Amino acid sequence: MSDAAHVVGSVGTDAPTAAVPSQPCVMLIFGASGDLTKRLLVPAIYNLACDGLLSENFALLGSAMDQMTSEQFREKMTADIKKFHTRKEFEPAVWDKLVSRFSYIPAGFADLAAFQKLKEEVARLDAQYKVGGNVLFYFATAPRFFGLICDNLHKAGFKDGPGWKRIIVEKPFGTDLKSALALNKDVLANWHENQIYRVDHYLGKETVQNLLAFRFSNGMFEPLWNKNYIDNIQFNVSEAVDVEGRGGYYDSSGVLRDMMQNHMFQMLAYLCMEVPGSFESDAIRNEKAKLLQAVRVYTPEEVQRFVVRGQYGPSVDDKGAVVKPGYRQEKDVNPESKTETYAAARYHIDNWRWEGVPVYLRSGKALWKRGTEIIVEFKKAPQVLFRSTPVRSLNANRLIFHVQPYQGIEIQFHAKTPGPTLQLQPVNMRFNYAEAFKASRYTGYEVMVYSCSHGDATLFSRGDLVEAAWRVAQPLMDSWAATPAEFPNYARGSWGPKSATELIERDGRRWFELVSDEVLKKIALFKDSEPLLLSQVILALKSRMVAPGESIIKKGEIGREMYVLVRGEVEVLDDAGKVIKTLKDGDFFGEIGILMSTPRTANVRAKTSCDLFVLDQADFSRILKDHPHFAASIATVAKERYNVNMQH
């Protein structure tokens, strides 16, 4: 079995082959006193040790500007691992054995004499742990130091001697196309491309790795993977958190550099690339490069047409007082900043497989939920077959890859409901990693360290991949730098700016908002609902955004929809326009009209910008039929709210 197969997992019908441990090596971490090392790298190495995937011939040498001894470094790592390990239970014996192989030497990145000391220590560890001269250099530093460290490693003679020498560098690899080209030149001045491993921790996530296994090991899907059967593809990376005190970093980055240009383009390449000749790393990376090179590079006019940006504003209470700051009020952020905290784009892949299939990407901070998903939406089946049946419309089938926080794969399709007539209901089948496999939660860096030790570069970016991604992103940055931004343009906790909704609705489509049981249970109406009810409601909900002052319900109209207010405020008005009641997050309205099949009893308009879930009458009636107690709950609320009696 190839190293790549060890990473992705056995895809045959036989029992999986046990993975072999990592290759012997000394791992030299530059920036060993920083957050990345204590939160992700060391917990990842510890996970490998716990799972028997770390070589017995392994040693770790940490280096940074901080002055400390090896003993102090081991004590620091021991305190940190107890906070940041991801195992269900901490295993002291494994850790004690691992940390005994840790050592530390302080060194400035420009101090060549210090690099000589590092070389001597690596030689000592090599002899002690018999690693055969193999050294894995990990640059847990800012990219501006990559070239300097590479140069001093070369001058100190680290390339000499037996064994392999490999370098892992962290993102971001450049801040634009020009800097990426310069950084590639600096890093490759004294090292070869096959020695450089550009890490993207998103590719360490099981669901992302499984994209390849899913596509190429399941014969039922690959024949459908083209413009003939797929209507559109959506990539969504939603973060509920704001910049979390990292305003100084984020204000020079933005969501395009921080998320879209690297993580999302990498996922796009895996999902849409052509079938490689093998699972060898270069075969896969060649196809990824071809795919990214086929993504259309936009003109300034196309950027304005196919891309939107956003920035979150402050959240305020009923009296208008700021509860949480907007982006421009965050610490270390320019009060007139044009940095985007949200972006949405429609991309075109100009090749035979994907011609005419829109690919939508969106990502942002301070949004309504945390979640990363890929939605593959297939073309709808012809409605004509059902014209003599009660079926009035068909939804699209969807294949959904849940990347985080839940990891799994879901298929949504139609099924006939029980009964003598032909009625269809959307249903789903879901594969959940946590339920199917007994495995501890990994940080995403385990597979990176393991693969690099085996020389498997499948999950790492190559120089041409990085440059291709920047060529797609560069026109967006140039256009945004040259045009004014009307910020802020979306509220904290919302679905993002309305312009993002308008972007996809111009194509006759809509963003597919994925709702979890956890999210739905935050709404009082569904707080104590059983899983089956929640599942049916989730599959039936549709999203809608409304602007302040927009009319949602008009008195006297026949009710066809019920609304759940996810975020914002709406006003219930009498005939004179007087506000009877104000509804807020978690409230619902419009239920009386569809419960009683009567005209609307009041006007409802948006007081603020609002995010709504809509449940139409057909789905509502079907759910009530299956769950009569749900109707009773709604009736109770309606009685309390409007003094209305309803018969069921």
C-alpha positions as CSV (number, residue, x, y, z in Angstrom):
1,M,0.0,0.0,0.0
2,S,1.3,3.5,-0.9
3,D,1.8,6.2,1.7
4,A,-1.1,8.1,0.3
5,A,-3.4,5.1,0.9
6,H,-2.2,5.1,4.6
7,V,-3.3,8.7,4.8
8,V,-6.7,8.4,3.1
9,G,-7.5,4.9,4.5
10,S,-8.2,1.5,2.9
11,V,-10.8,1.8,0.2
12,G,-10.9,-1.9,-0.8
13,T,-13.3,-4.6,0.3
14,D,-10.7,-6.3,2.5
15,A,-9.9,-5.4,6.1
16,P,-7.8,-2.2,6.3
17,T,-4.1,-2.6,6.5
18,A,-2.6,-1.4,9.7
19,A,-0.7,1.9,9.2
20,V,3.0,1.7,9.9
21,P,4.6,4.2,12.3
22,S,6.2,7.5,11.1
23,Q,9.7,7.4,9.8
24,P,12.5,8.0,12.3
25,C,13.6,11.6,12.5
26,V,14.5,14.6,14.6
27,M,11.8,17.2,14.4
28,L,13.2,20.7,14.7
29,I,10.5,23.3,15.4
30,F,11.2,27.0,14.8
31,G,8.8,29.1,16.9
32,A,8.5,26.3,19.5
33,S,7.3,28.7,22.2
34,G,4.3,29.9,20.3
35,D,0.6,29.0,20.2
36,L,0.8,26.7,17.2
37,T,3.3,24.4,18.9
38,K,1.4,24.1,22.2
39,R,-2.2,24.0,20.9
40,L,-1.8,21.9,17.7
41,L,1.7,20.5,16.9
42,V,2.6,18.9,20.2
43,P,-1.0,17.5,20.8
44,A,-0.8,16.1,17.3
45,I,2.6,14.4,18.0
46,Y,1.1,13.1,21.3
47,N,-1.9,11.6,19.4
48,L,0.4,9.8,17.0
49,A,2.3,8.4,20.0
50,C,-0.9,7.2,21.7
51,D,-2.1,5.5,18.5
52,G,1.2,3.8,17.9
53,L,1.9,5.9,14.8
54,L,5.0,7.7,16.0
55,S,8.4,6.1,15.5
56,E,10.3,4.9,18.6
57,N,13.3,6.6,16.9
58,F,11.9,10.2,17.3
59,A,13.2,13.3,19.0
60,L,11.9,16.9,19.1
61,L,14.2,19.9,19.3
62,G,12.4,23.2,20.0
63,S,13.9,26.6,19.1
64,A,12.7,30.2,19.6
65,M,13.8,33.6,20.9
66,D,12.6,32.7,24.4
67,Q,15.4,31.9,26.8
68,M,14.8,28.6,28.6
69,T,16.5,25.3,29.2
70,S,15.5,21.9,27.9
71,E,14.1,21.1,31.3
72,Q,12.0,24.2,31.4
73,F,10.7,23.5,27.9
74,R,9.6,20.0,28.9
75,E,7.9,21.5,32.0
76,K,6.1,24.1,29.8
77,M,5.0,21.4,27.3
78,T,3.8,19.2,30.1
79,A,1.6,22.0,31.5
80,D,0.3,22.9,28.0
81,I,-0.6,19.3,26.9
82,K,-2.9,18.9,29.9
83,K,-4.9,21.9,28.6
84,F,-4.8,21.2,24.9
85,H,-4.8,17.4,24.3
86,T,-7.7,16.1,22.4
87,R,-7.9,12.5,23.8
88,K,-10.9,11.4,25.8
89,E,-8.5,10.6,28.6
90,F,-4.9,11.8,29.2
91,E,-2.4,9.0,29.1
92,P,0.5,10.0,31.4
93,A,2.8,7.1,30.6
94,V,2.7,7.9,26.9
95,W,3.4,11.5,27.5
96,D,6.2,11.0,29.9
97,K,8.0,8.7,27.4
98,L,7.4,11.3,24.6
99,V,8.4,14.4,26.5
100,S,11.6,12.8,27.7
101,R,12.7,13.1,24.0
102,F,12.2,16.9,23.9
103,S,15.0,19.4,24.1
104,Y,15.4,23.1,23.5
105,I,17.9,25.6,22.3
106,P,17.2,29.4,22.1
107,A,18.1,30.9,18.7
108,G,17.4,34.0,16.7
109,F,16.5,33.4,13.1
110,A,19.3,35.6,11.9
111,D,21.9,34.2,14.4
112,L,24.1,31.9,12.3
113,A,26.1,30.9,15.3
114,A,22.9,29.7,17.0
115,F,22.1,27.6,13.9
116,Q,25.5,25.9,14.3
117,K,24.5,25.0,17.9
118,L,21.2,23.6,16.6
119,K,23.1,21.5,14.1
120,E,25.3,20.1,16.8
121,E,22.3,19.2,18.9
122,V,20.5,17.6,16.0
123,A,23.7,15.5,15.4
124,R,23.7,14.4,19.1
125,L,20.0,13.5,19.0
126,D,20.5,11.7,15.7
127,A,23.2,9.5,17.3
128,Q,21.2,9.0,20.5
129,Y,17.9,8.0,18.9
130,K,19.4,6.4,15.7
131,V,17.2,8.4,13.2
132,G,19.6,7.8,10.2
133,G,20.2,11.5,9.6
134,N,16.5,12.3,8.9
135,V,15.4,15.8,9.9
136,L,12.0,17.4,9.7
137,F,12.1,21.2,10.0
138,Y,8.8,22.8,11.0
139,F,8.5,26.6,10.5
140,A,5.9,27.6,13.1
141,T,6.8,31.2,12.4
142,A,5.6,34.2,10.4
143,P,6.1,33.8,6.6
144,R,8.5,36.7,6.5
145,F,11.1,34.5,8.2
146,F,10.9,31.5,5.9
147,G,13.5,32.7,3.5
148,L,15.9,33.7,6.2
149,I,15.6,30.4,8.1
150,C,16.0,28.4,4.8
151,D,19.2,30.4,4.0
152,N,20.7,29.9,7.5
153,L,19.9,26.2,7.5
154,H,21.8,25.9,4.2
155,K,24.7,28.0,5.5
156,A,24.9,25.9,8.7
157,G,25.3,22.7,6.6
158,F,22.0,21.1,7.5
159,K,21.6,19.7,3.9
160,D,24.8,17.6,4.3
161,G,25.0,14.1,5.5
162,P,22.8,11.0,5.2
163,G,19.1,10.8,5.5
164,W,16.3,13.0,4.2
165,K,15.8,16.7,5.0
166,R,12.3,18.1,4.7
167,I,10.7,21.5,5.6
168,I,7.1,22.2,6.6
169,V,6.0,25.8,6.2
170,E,2.8,27.3,7.6
171,K,0.2,29.4,5.8
172,P,-0.2,32.1,4.7
173,F,2.3,31.5,1.9
174,G,2.4,35.1,0.7
175,T,-0.1,37.9,1.0
176,D,-0.7,38.3,-2.7
177,L,0.6,36.9,-6.0
178,K,3.8,39.1,-6.0
179,S,4.8,38.1,-2.5
180,A,4.0,34.4,-3.1
181,L,6.3,34.4,-6.1
182,A,9.0,36.1,-4.1
183,L,8.6,33.7,-1.2
184,N,8.8,30.7,-3.5
185,K,12.0,32.1,-4.9
186,D,13.5,32.6,-1.5
187,V,12.5,29.2,-0.1
188,L,13.8,27.4,-3.2
189,A,17.0,29.3,-3.5
190,N,18.9,26.5,-1.7
191,W,16.3,23.8,-1.3
192,H,14.5,21.6,-3.8
193,E,10.7,21.7,-4.4
194,N,10.4,18.0,-3.2
195,Q,11.8,19.1,0.1
196,I,9.2,21.8,0.8
197,Y,5.9,20.9,2.3
198,R,3.4,23.8,2.4
199,V,0.9,22.9,5.0
200,D,-2.9,23.6,5.0
201,H,-4.3,22.1,8.2
202,Y,-7.8,22.0,6.6
203,L,-6.5,19.2,4.4
204,G,-5.8,17.2,7.6
205,K,-9.5,17.0,8.4
206,E,-10.9,13.5,7.8
207,T,-13.8,14.7,5.7
208,V,-11.6,16.7,3.3
209,Q,-9.3,13.7,2.9
210,N,-12.3,11.6,2.3
211,L,-13.3,13.6,-0.7
212,L,-10.8,11.7,-2.8
213,A,-11.8,8.3,-1.3
214,F,-15.5,9.1,-1.7
215,R,-15.2,10.1,-5.4
216,F,-12.8,7.5,-6.7
217,S,-13.8,4.4,-4.6
218,N,-17.6,4.6,-5.1
219,G,-18.6,3.8,-8.6
220,M,-22.2,5.2,-8.2
221,F,-21.0,8.8,-7.9
222,E,-18.1,9.5,-10.3
223,P,-20.3,9.0,-13.4
224,L,-22.6,11.8,-12.2
225,W,-19.7,14.1,-11.4
226,N,-20.1,16.5,-14.2
227,K,-22.2,19.3,-15.8
228,N,-24.8,16.8,-17.1
229,Y,-26.0,16.0,-13.6
230,I,-24.8,18.6,-11.2
231,D,-26.6,22.0,-11.1
232,N,-24.3,23.9,-8.7
233,I,-21.8,23.4,-5.9
234,Q,-21.6,25.5,-2.7
235,F,-18.7,25.8,-0.3
236,N,-19.6,27.4,3.0
237,V,-17.2,28.2,5.9
238,S,-19.2,30.0,8.5
239,E,-17.6,31.2,11.8
240,A,-19.7,32.4,14.7
241,V,-16.6,34.0,16.4
242,D,-15.3,37.5,15.6
243,V,-11.6,38.3,15.3
244,E,-11.1,37.4,18.9
245,G,-8.6,40.1,19.8
246,R,-6.5,39.4,16.7
247,G,-7.5,42.6,15.0
248,G,-3.9,43.6,14.2
249,Y,-3.3,40.4,12.2
250,Y,-6.8,40.2,10.6
251,D,-6.8,43.8,9.4
252,S,-3.9,43.0,7.2
253,S,-5.4,39.8,6.0
254,G,-9.2,39.6,5.6
255,V,-11.3,36.6,4.8
256,L,-10.1,36.3,1.2
257,R,-6.5,35.8,2.3
258,D,-7.3,34.0,5.6
259,M,-9.8,31.4,4.3
260,M,-10.8,31.6,0.7
261,Q,-7.6,31.7,-1.2
262,N,-6.1,28.7,0.6
263,H,-8.5,26.4,2.5
264,M,-11.5,26.8,0.2
265,F,-9.6,26.7,-3.1
266,Q,-7.9,23.5,-1.9
267,M,-11.2,21.9,-1.1
268,L,-12.5,23.1,-4.5
269,A,-9.6,21.4,-6.2
270,Y,-10.2,18.1,-4.5
271,L,-13.9,18.1,-5.2
272,C,-13.7,19.1,-8.9
273,M,-10.3,17.8,-10.2
274,E,-10.1,15.2,-12.9
275,V,-9.4,11.5,-12.0
276,P,-5.6,11.1,-11.4
277,G,-3.6,8.3,-12.9
278,S,-2.8,7.0,-9.4
279,F,-2.8,8.0,-5.7
280,E,0.8,9.0,-5.9
281,S,1.2,12.6,-4.5
282,D,2.4,14.2,-7.8
283,A,-0.4,12.5,-9.8
284,I,-3.0,14.1,-7.4
285,R,-1.2,17.5,-7.2
286,N,-0.9,17.6,-11.0
287,E,-4.7,17.3,-11.3
288,K,-5.3,19.9,-8.6
289,A,-3.0,22.3,-10.4
290,K,-4.9,21.8,-13.7
291,L,-8.2,22.5,-11.9
292,L,-7.1,25.7,-10.3
293,Q,-5.6,26.8,-13.6
294,A,-9.0,26.3,-15.2
295,V,-10.8,28.6,-12.6
296,R,-11.6,31.8,-14.5
297,V,-9.4,34.8,-13.6
298,Y,-11.8,37.7,-13.4
299,T,-11.7,41.1,-15.0
300,P,-12.5,44.1,-12.7
301,E,-16.0,44.1,-14.2
302,E,-16.5,40.5,-13.5
303,V,-15.3,41.0,-9.9
304,Q,-18.1,43.6,-9.4
305,R,-20.6,41.2,-11.0
306,F,-19.7,37.8,-9.4
307,V,-18.2,38.7,-6.0
308,V,-19.5,40.5,-2.9
309,R,-17.7,41.5,0.3
310,G,-18.9,42.4,3.8
311,Q,-17.9,43.6,7.2
312,Y,-19.8,43.0,10.5
313,G,-21.2,45.9,12.5
314,P,-21.9,46.2,16.2
315,S,-24.7,44.5,18.0
316,V,-27.0,46.8,20.0
317,D,-29.7,46.4,22.6
318,D,-33.3,47.7,22.6
319,K,-32.0,51.2,23.6
320,G,-29.4,51.3,20.9
321,A,-26.5,50.8,23.2
322,V,-23.6,48.7,21.8
323,V,-23.5,45.3,23.3
324,K,-20.6,43.9,21.2
325,P,-18.3,46.0,18.9
326,G,-18.4,46.0,15.2
327,Y,-15.2,45.1,13.3
328,R,-14.0,48.7,13.1
329,Q,-14.3,49.0,16.9
330,E,-12.2,45.9,17.6
331,K,-8.8,46.4,19.2
332,D,-5.9,47.2,16.8
333,V,-8.3,47.7,13.8
334,N,-8.3,50.8,11.7
335,P,-11.6,52.7,12.5
336,E,-12.0,53.2,8.8
337,S,-10.9,49.7,7.8
338,K,-11.9,48.3,4.4
339,T,-10.8,44.8,5.4
340,E,-13.5,42.3,4.6
341,T,-14.8,39.9,7.2
342,Y,-17.1,38.2,4.7
343,A,-16.9,37.3,1.1
344,A,-19.1,35.4,-1.3
345,A,-18.3,34.6,-4.9
346,R,-19.6,32.7,-8.0
347,Y,-16.7,31.1,-9.8
348,H,-16.5,29.4,-13.2
349,I,-14.4,26.4,-14.0
350,D,-13.6,26.6,-17.7
351,N,-13.1,23.0,-18.7
352,W,-15.3,20.3,-20.3
353,R,-16.4,18.6,-17.1
354,W,-17.7,21.8,-15.4
355,E,-18.6,24.2,-18.2
356,G,-21.7,26.2,-17.1
357,V,-21.8,24.8,-13.5
358,P,-21.7,27.7,-11.0
359,V,-19.4,27.1,-8.0
360,Y,-20.4,29.4,-5.1
361,L,-18.0,30.1,-2.2
362,R,-18.8,32.1,0.9
363,S,-17.1,32.6,4.2
364,G,-17.3,35.1,7.1
365,K,-16.8,35.9,10.8
366,A,-19.4,36.8,13.4
367,L,-22.1,34.8,11.6
368,W,-25.1,32.9,12.9
369,K,-23.4,29.6,13.4
370,R,-20.1,27.7,13.1
371,G,-20.0,25.2,10.3
372,T,-18.0,24.1,7.2
373,E,-19.9,22.3,4.5
374,I,-19.8,21.4,0.8
375,I,-23.1,21.1,-0.9
376,V,-23.3,19.3,-4.3
377,E,-26.8,20.1,-5.7
378,F,-28.0,17.8,-8.5
379,K,-30.3,18.8,-11.3
380,K,-34.0,18.2,-10.5
381,A,-35.9,15.3,-11.9
382,P,-38.5,16.2,-14.5
383,Q,-41.8,17.3,-12.9
384,V,-43.9,16.1,-15.8
385,L,-44.1,12.5,-14.6
386,F,-46.0,13.7,-11.4
387,R,-48.5,16.1,-13.0
388,S,-51.5,13.8,-12.4
389,T,-50.5,13.2,-8.7
390,P,-50.7,15.4,-5.6
391,V,-47.0,16.2,-6.0
392,R,-46.7,19.8,-6.9
393,S,-42.9,20.3,-6.9
394,L,-39.7,18.4,-6.6
395,N,-36.7,19.5,-4.6
396,A,-33.1,19.0,-5.8
397,N,-31.2,16.0,-4.5
398,R,-28.1,17.1,-2.5
399,L,-24.9,15.5,-1.4
400,I,-23.5,17.2,1.6
401,F,-20.0,16.9,3.0
402,H,-19.9,18.1,6.7
403,V,-16.4,19.2,7.4
404,Q,-16.7,20.8,10.9
405,P,-17.7,20.8,13.7
406,Y,-19.5,17.6,12.7
407,Q,-17.7,15.3,10.3
408,G,-19.8,13.2,7.9
409,I,-21.5,12.8,4.6
410,E,-25.3,13.2,4.0
411,I,-27.5,12.5,1.0
412,Q,-30.9,14.2,0.6
413,F,-33.5,12.7,-1.6
414,H,-37.3,12.1,-1.9
415,A,-39.3,9.2,-0.5
416,K,-43.0,8.3,-0.6
417,T,-44.9,8.9,2.6
418,P,-47.0,6.1,4.0
419,G,-50.5,6.0,2.8
420,P,-52.7,5.2,-0.2
421,T,-51.8,8.4,-2.2
422,L,-48.6,9.4,-3.8
423,Q,-47.1,12.0,-1.5
424,L,-43.3,12.8,-1.4
425,Q,-41.2,13.9,1.5
426,P,-37.6,15.0,1.6
427,V,-35.5,12.5,3.6
428,N,-31.8,12.1,4.3
429,M,-29.2,9.4,4.9
430,R,-26.2,10.4,7.0
431,F,-22.8,8.9,7.6
432,N,-21.3,10.2,10.8
433,Y,-17.6,9.7,11.5
434,A,-18.0,9.8,15.3
435,E,-20.6,7.0,15.1
436,A,-18.9,4.9,12.4
437,F,-15.3,4.9,13.7
438,K,-13.8,4.7,17.2
439,A,-11.2,7.4,17.0
440,S,-10.1,10.3,19.2
441,R,-10.6,13.8,17.8
442,Y,-7.4,14.9,16.0
443,T,-6.1,18.4,15.6
444,G,-5.6,18.0,11.8
445,Y,-1.8,18.2,12.1
446,E,-1.3,14.5,12.8
447,V,-1.6,13.4,9.2
448,M,0.7,16.3,8.1
449,V,3.6,15.3,10.4
450,Y,3.0,11.6,9.6
451,S,2.8,12.1,5.8
452,C,5.8,14.4,5.7
453,S,7.9,11.8,7.5
454,H,7.0,9.3,4.8
455,G,7.7,11.7,2.0
456,D,4.0,11.8,1.0
457,A,3.2,15.3,-0.3
458,T,-0.4,14.5,-1.3
459,L,-2.0,16.8,1.3
460,F,0.6,19.6,0.9
461,S,0.6,22.5,-1.6
462,R,3.1,22.7,-4.4
463,G,4.6,26.0,-5.6
464,D,2.5,26.0,-8.8
465,L,-0.7,25.3,-6.8
466,V,0.0,28.3,-4.5
467,E,0.6,30.5,-7.5
468,A,-2.5,29.4,-9.3
469,A,-4.7,30.1,-6.3
470,W,-3.2,33.6,-5.9
471,R,-3.8,34.3,-9.6
472,V,-7.5,33.7,-9.0
473,A,-7.6,35.8,-5.9
474,Q,-5.4,38.7,-7.0
475,P,-8.1,40.5,-9.2
476,L,-10.5,40.6,-6.2
477,M,-7.9,42.3,-4.0
478,D,-7.0,44.7,-6.7
479,S,-10.6,45.6,-7.4
480,W,-11.4,46.0,-3.7
481,A,-8.4,48.2,-3.1
482,A,-9.5,50.5,-5.9
483,T,-13.2,50.9,-4.9
484,P,-14.9,52.2,-1.8
485,A,-16.6,49.8,0.6
486,E,-20.0,50.5,2.2
487,F,-19.1,49.0,5.6
488,P,-20.5,47.7,7.9
489,N,-23.1,45.9,5.9
490,Y,-24.1,42.9,8.0
491,A,-25.1,42.4,11.6
492,R,-23.4,40.2,14.1
493,G,-25.0,36.8,14.3
494,S,-26.7,37.1,10.9
495,W,-26.3,35.1,7.6
496,G,-24.1,37.9,6.2
497,P,-24.8,40.8,3.8
498,K,-28.0,40.8,1.8
499,S,-25.9,41.4,-1.4
500,A,-24.7,37.8,-1.0
501,T,-28.2,36.5,-1.1
502,E,-28.9,38.7,-4.1
503,L,-25.8,37.3,-5.8
504,I,-27.1,33.8,-5.9
505,E,-30.7,34.7,-6.4
506,R,-29.9,36.4,-9.6
507,D,-29.1,32.9,-10.9
508,G,-32.4,31.6,-9.8
509,R,-30.8,29.7,-6.9
510,R,-30.5,30.2,-3.1
511,W,-27.9,29.5,-0.5
512,F,-28.6,26.2,1.2
513,E,-28.5,26.9,4.9
514,L,-27.7,23.8,6.9
515,V,-29.4,23.7,10.2
516,S,-28.5,21.2,13.0
517,D,-30.6,19.9,15.8
518,E,-28.5,22.0,18.2
519,V,-29.3,25.2,16.3
520,L,-33.0,24.5,16.0
521,K,-33.3,23.7,19.7
522,K,-32.2,27.2,20.6
523,I,-35.7,28.3,19.3
524,A,-38.2,27.8,22.1
525,L,-40.8,26.2,19.9
526,F,-38.4,23.3,19.2
527,K,-36.6,23.1,22.5
528,D,-38.0,19.8,23.7
529,S,-38.8,18.3,20.3
530,E,-38.0,14.7,19.4
531,P,-35.2,13.9,16.8
532,L,-37.7,12.8,14.1
533,L,-39.6,16.0,14.3
534,L,-36.4,18.1,14.2
535,S,-35.2,16.1,11.2
536,Q,-38.4,16.7,9.2
537,V,-38.5,20.4,10.1
538,I,-34.8,20.9,9.1
539,L,-35.4,19.3,5.7
540,A,-38.4,21.5,5.1
541,L,-37.0,24.9,6.1
542,K,-36.1,27.5,3.6
543,S,-34.1,30.7,4.3
544,R,-35.1,34.3,3.6
545,M,-33.5,37.6,4.4
546,V,-35.5,40.8,4.7
547,A,-34.5,44.5,4.9
548,P,-35.7,47.0,7.5
549,G,-39.2,48.2,6.7
550,E,-39.9,45.4,4.3
551,S,-43.4,43.9,4.5
552,I,-43.5,40.2,5.4
553,I,-47.2,39.5,5.9
554,K,-50.2,41.6,4.8
555,K,-53.5,41.4,6.6
556,G,-56.3,39.7,4.6
557,E,-54.0,37.6,2.4
558,I,-54.4,33.9,2.5
559,G,-51.7,32.3,4.7
560,R,-49.3,30.0,2.9
561,E,-46.2,30.2,5.1
562,M,-45.1,30.2,8.7
563,Y,-42.0,32.1,9.7
564,V,-39.3,31.4,12.4
565,L,-37.3,34.5,13.3
566,V,-33.6,33.5,13.5
567,R,-32.2,37.0,14.0
568,G,-33.7,40.5,14.1
569,E,-37.0,42.1,15.1
570,V,-40.4,42.3,13.4
571,E,-43.4,44.4,14.3
572,V,-47.0,43.2,14.3
573,L,-49.2,46.1,13.2
574,D,-52.9,46.9,13.4
575,D,-55.0,48.5,10.6
576,A,-53.8,51.9,11.6
577,G,-50.2,50.9,11.5
578,K,-49.8,50.9,15.3
579,V,-47.4,48.4,16.7
580,I,-49.2,45.7,18.6
581,K,-46.2,43.5,19.4
582,T,-42.5,43.3,18.6
583,L,-41.1,39.8,18.0
584,K,-37.4,38.9,18.4
585,D,-34.9,36.1,17.9
586,G,-36.5,32.7,18.3
587,D,-40.1,33.9,17.9
588,F,-42.4,32.6,15.1
589,F,-45.4,34.0,13.4
590,G,-47.8,33.3,10.5
591,E,-48.9,30.1,12.1
592,I,-52.6,31.0,12.5
593,G,-53.2,31.5,8.8
594,I,-51.9,28.1,7.8
595,L,-53.3,26.3,10.8
596,M,-56.8,27.6,10.2
597,S,-56.7,28.2,6.5
598,T,-57.9,31.7,7.0
599,P,-56.8,35.2,5.9
600,R,-53.9,36.8,7.8
601,T,-55.1,38.6,10.9
602,A,-52.4,41.3,11.0
603,N,-49.6,43.1,9.1
604,V,-46.0,42.1,9.9
605,R,-43.0,44.1,8.8
606,A,-39.3,44.0,9.5
607,K,-38.2,46.5,12.2
608,T,-34.5,45.6,11.5
609,S,-32.7,43.5,9.0
610,C,-33.9,39.9,9.6
611,D,-33.0,36.3,8.9
612,L,-36.0,34.1,8.7
613,F,-36.7,30.4,8.2
614,V,-39.8,29.8,6.2
615,L,-42.1,26.7,6.4
616,D,-44.7,26.4,3.7
617,Q,-48.2,25.1,4.2
618,A,-47.7,21.7,2.5
619,D,-44.7,20.8,4.6
620,F,-46.3,22.3,7.7
621,S,-49.4,20.2,7.3
622,R,-47.4,17.0,6.6
623,I,-45.3,17.6,9.8
624,L,-48.4,18.3,11.9
625,K,-50.1,15.1,10.6
626,D,-47.1,13.1,11.8
627,H,-46.7,15.0,15.1
628,P,-50.0,16.2,16.4
629,H,-48.5,17.3,19.7
630,F,-46.5,19.8,17.7
631,A,-49.8,21.4,16.6
632,A,-50.9,21.5,20.2
633,S,-47.8,23.4,21.2
634,I,-48.3,26.0,18.4
635,A,-52.0,26.3,19.3
636,T,-51.1,27.0,23.0
637,V,-48.7,29.8,22.0
638,A,-51.2,31.3,19.6
639,K,-53.9,31.2,22.3
640,E,-51.6,33.0,24.7
641,R,-50.4,35.5,22.0
642,Y,-53.6,36.3,20.2
643,N,-56.4,34.8,22.3
644,V,-57.3,32.6,19.3
645,N,-59.0,29.2,19.7
646,M,-58.2,26.5,17.1
647,Q,-59.6,23.1,16.4
648,H,-57.3,20.2,15.5
